[in-house]
């Protein structure tokens, strides 16, 4: 009975989390992006850009960081954690960022699956004038996947194996006039695979997005994402600054149809974000993040005062 229970939970975990940037999770743990329905390719900036579109780092200033917790579909056996940070480099060298995320499946104190991704990203502003700009970026990722140990049998338990591979994300973001942005990103561009005998492709996706700011404090966005192993997804979202420290977000995505909502609270250098994903069949997903954004680079923060 215990074997059947563990097997059922493992199959459910893989079914709930089909096709994303780690081995199996469908939504990156970025609360601001999820609140806008995932239409974030042209919006991503700062530490959020490390995992979503590294080109956004080239349009970022100062230093920032985020810590996020994501509970996919309110399941008690799945937990998704992430931490990310970025800072501006001197002499027009762009910005660099680092991120780590972990998705684990646990039941009864046992780890059934453990996925970890560590990314180092760099974004560079290639061109900028009064009306337009162009930024490019890339992220190098170390992705590991372990399946823990099997259940106890006549000869005891045994290690089900693990694998580690490298992934590459690339992206570009362009500003056209003052309020209109175009962007594109390709996740796992190098086609990484895991498995010794039976190779499994890690999820790959291409995204194209637009962002339009009709008024100050209002952002609208639209994305088309082509998941190479799972079809096309359309995404749309909006971010409205209600008052200076408070933003509300709404969004929608297809395949399957998911409605999202969330908020952002900005107090001095602190940032708190929350997102709710409403699935038509499964339980809602919740993402909560806390972080900071400061206008200075790390070099300026640590530079001793004269």
N, C-alpha and C positions, 0 to 999 in steps of 0.2 A: 504493500500500500504506500509506503514511504517513497519507493522508487517511482510509482505512478504519479504521486503528488509532485515530486521534484521535476519529473519529466514534463508534466502539464504546465508548471510554472515557467520552465525554460522555454517551451514552445510559445507560451503566451507572451513572454518577454520579447522574443524575436518577432512575433506577429505585430505587437504594438509598436515596435521600433524598427520598422523596415525602411531602409534606404535613406542615409544621411551622411554627415561628415566623419563621424567615427565609423565603426563597423556597422552599427545598427540603429542609432538614434535619429528620429526624423526631424528634430528641432534643436538648433544650437541654443545653448543656455544664455541668451541675451534678451533680457526682459524688454528693453526698448524696441528691439526688432520684432519680438513676438507680439507685443501690443499693437504693432502696425501691420499685423498679418504676414510678417516675414518679407514685406516689400521694402527691403533695406539695402539693396546693392548700391544705390546712388546716395543713400543717407549715411552709411557707416562712416564714423569718424573716431579718432582716439583709440582707446583700448578695445572698443567693440569691433574696430576694423581688422584687428589681427586675425580673428576667426571668420569674419564675414566677407570683407573685401579689402585686402591689404593696401590697395591704392588709396583708400581713405586716410592712411597715415600721412601721405604726402600733403594733404590738405589740413592736417592737424597741427596745433600749436600747444606748447606747454607740456605738462605731465599729467597723466591720469591713470586710474586703476579701477578695477571692478572685481567683486567676489559675488558669485551667483549660485543659487540653489534652484534646481528644476526638478519637479516631481511629475514624470510623464503619466498622464491619465490617472492621477491620484492613486497609483499603485504603491502598496507598501513595500514591495520587493525590489523596486527600481529606484535608484537615486543618481542624480546627475549633478555634479559639482564642477565649477570652473573658477579660475582666477586669471586675470589678464592685466597688463600694464603697458604703458608706452611713454616715450619722452622724445622731445625734439633734439636733433643733433645740431652741432654748430656748423657755420659756414655753408649754409644751404645744402647740407647733406641729407635732408629729409628727416624722417622720424623712424625709430625702431620700436618694436614691441615684442612682447613675449606672452604666451598664454598656455595654460594647462587645463585640461578637462578630463573628467573621469566619469564613466557610466558603469555602474555595477549592478548585478542581479544577485540578491542574497535571500536565502530562505533558511530559517531555523539555525542561524549562525553560520551557515555554509555559503561560500561564494560560488555561484554557478557560472558566472561570466564576469570578466573584468576588462574593461576597455579604457585605455589611457592614451591621450594625445598631447604632445608637447610641441608647440609651434614657436618659431622665431621669424619675425616679419620685418620687412623694410619697405617704406614708401617714399617716393621721390617726386617732387614737383618739377616737371620738365619745363613748363612754360606758364607764364602768368602775365596778363596785362589788365587794363582797367575793366574789361568786360568778360574775359575768358581765362581759362586755365586748363592744364592737362597734368594729371598725376598718374603714375604707374606704381605697382607694388607686387611683391611676391612674399610667400610664406613657406618656409621649409618645416616639415612636420615629421616627428617620430611617432609612429602609431604602433601600439602594442595591444594584443588581445590574448587573454588567457582564459581557459575553461575550467580551472580548478581541478578537483579530484572527483572520481566517480563515486557512486554509492558503494557501501560495503557489500561484497559478494563472498562466495566460498573461498576465494584466494585473496580477500581483502580489497582495498581500494587502490586505484592507480591514477597517475597524472594523465589528464586528458589532453595536455599539450598547450603550447603558447606559441605566438609568432610576433615578430617585430618587423616593420617595413617603414620606408620613407615615402612621404607624400609631398607634393608640390602644388601650391595654389598660386594663381596669377590673377591680376586684375588691373583695370584702368578706369579712371573717373575724369570726366571732362565737364567744365562749367561753360555753358553757352549763354551769353548775356549775364545778367545779374541774378536771375532767380530760377534758372533752368539748368538741370544737371543730367547728364547721361553717364551710365556706368555699365561695366561688364566684368564678370568674374568667372573663373574656371577652377573648380575644386578637384583636387587629385588629378591634375593635368598629366602627370607621368604614368597613369594607369597602374597603381600599385596593386599587388595581389598577395594573399596569404595562403598558406597551406603547402605541405611538402609534396604530396602526391596528387591530391585533388585541389587545384587552385581555385580560390574564390576572389573575384574582383571586389576591391573596396569601392563603395559608392562614389560615383563621379557625377558632377552636375555642372551645367553652364547656365549662368544667369545674366539677363540684361534688364536694366532698370532705368527709370526716369524719376526725377524729383522736381516738383514745381512749388515755389513759395509765392503764392499770389499776394500775400500780405505779411507783414512782420509778425512772427509768432505763429504762422500757419504753414504747415508743410504737408503736401500730398505726394504720394508715391505709387508707382505701379511697376511690378516685376513680372517677367516671364522666365520661369526656371525649367530647364530641360534636364530631368534626371535620366541619365543614359540607360539605367536599368529599370526605370519605373515610370516613364511617361513624362508629360508636361504639366506644370503647375502654374496657374495664374494667381497673382497676389496683388492686393491693393490695400492701402492704409493711409491714415492721416494722423497728424500730431498737432494739437491745438494748445497754445499757451493761454490758459484761462486768466490767470494772474501771473505776476512775474515769477514766483517760485514754483508754480504748479502747472503741469501739463496733463492733458488727457489724450489717450490714444485709442483708436479703433482700427479694425482691419478685417479682411476676409481672404481666404485662400481656397483653391479647388483641389480635387484629387487627393483626399476627400474634401468635402465642403466643411470648412472650419471657420468659425467666427471668433474674433479676438477682441480684447479690450484691456486697457491698462492705464497706468498713470506714472508720472515722474515728478519727484519732489526735489527741488534744488535749493539748498540753503548754504549760502556762502560757497565753500569749496566742496561741500558734501552733496552726494547724489543718491537718491533712493528710487528704485524702479520696481514696478510690479506688473505682471501680465497674466491674463486668464485666457486659455484656449478652450473653446467650447466645441466638442466633437459631437456629431449627430447621434452616435451610438455609444461610444466609450465615455467614461467619466471625464470631467474637465481636467486640464493640466494647469499647474500653477508654477510661476517663476518669480523669484524674488532676488533682487541684487542690491548691493550697497557699494558705494565707491566714492571717488573724489576726482576733481579736475582743478588744476592750478595753472596759472598763466605762465609760470617759469619752467624752464627745462631743468633736468637734474643737475646739470653743470652750474646753472645759476643758483639753484637752491643750496648746493654744497659749497659754493665759492665763498671763501672767508671774506668778511667785510674788511675793507682797508681802513 
